[in-house]
């Protein structure tokens, strides 16, 4: 079975919406056993977020390795963040996301729905 993921938009201009991506539908890239999804303002991103002006054209990458998602900032101007113990922590290098953990790209908070 090919991977699938649903992203829940927890705040920002897409608040309350969700987005489901399926590897078998060609969403993202399957490479060396990993599923890679790009996030950014460009239309050709796997997760395009054009309405958030704080998001770079190519802002971040989500990678599924085994059963765990990793978030990596792609040297964006406004950064990517994870919520940890009630605080926003800027992503400096690829970080593993815990189940239901909130993360922020631009001004948009998201959560991976399992």
LINVENVEN-V520436 format. One record per residue. N is the residue number from 1. RES is the residue in one letter. OMEGA is omega as a letter, one per 20 degrees, with the letter a starting at -180 (999 if undefined). D_CENTER is the distance of its C-alpha to the mean C-alpha in whole Angstrom. Layout:
N_RES_OMEGA_D_CENTER, N_RES_OMEGA_D_CENTER
//
This chain:
1_X_r_22, 2_X_a_18, 3_X_r_15, 4_X_r_13, 5_X_r_10, 6_X_r_10, 7_X_r_8, 8_X_r_10, 9_X_a_10, 10_X_r_12, 11_X_a_14, 12_X_a_14, 13_X_r_15, 14_X_a_14, 15_X_r_15, 16_X_r_16, 17_X_r_14, 18_X_r_12, 19_X_r_11, 20_X_r_12, 21_X_a_11, 22_X_r_14, 23_X_a_15, 24_X_r_19, 25_X_r_18, 26_X_r_17, 27_X_r_13, 28_X_a_12, 29_X_r_14, 30_X_a_16, 31_X_r_17, 32_X_r_20, 33_X_r_18, 34_X_r_15, 35_X_a_12, 36_X_r_10, 37_X_r_7, 38_X_a_7, 39_X_r_6, 40_X_a_9, 41_X_r_12, 42_X_r_14, 43_X_a_15, 44_X_r_15, 45_X_r_11, 46_X_r_9, 47_X_a_7, 48_X_a_10, 49_X_a_10, 50_X_a_14, 51_X_r_15, 52_X_a_14, 53_X_r_16, 54_X_r_15, 55_X_r_12, 56_X_r_13, 57_X_r_14, 58_X_a_11, 59_X_a_9, 60_X_r_7, 61_X_r_6, 62_X_a_5, 63_X_r_9, 64_X_r_11, 65_X_a_14, 66_X_r_17, 67_X_a_15, 68_X_r_13, 69_X_r_9, 70_X_r_9, 71_X_r_7, 72_X_r_9, 73_X_a_9, 74_X_r_12, 75_X_r_14, 76_X_a_13, 77_X_a_16, 78_X_r_15, 79_X_r_12, 80_X_a_9, 81_X_r_10, 82_X_r_11, 83_X_r_13, 84_X_a_16, 85_X_r_20, 86_X_a_19, 87_X_r_18, 88_X_r_16, 89_X_a_15, 90_X_r_14, 91_X_r_12, 92_X_r_15, 93_X_a_14, 94_X_a_12, 95_X_r_12, 96_X_r_12, 97_X_r_10, 98_X_a_13, 99_X_r_14, 100_X_a_13, 101_X_r_11, 102_X_r_10, 103_X_a_8, 104_X_r_8, 105_X_a_7, 106_X_r_11, 107_X_a_13, 108_X_r_10, 109_X_a_10, 110_X_r_7, 111_X_r_8, 112_X_r_8, 113_X_r_12, 114_X_999_14
//
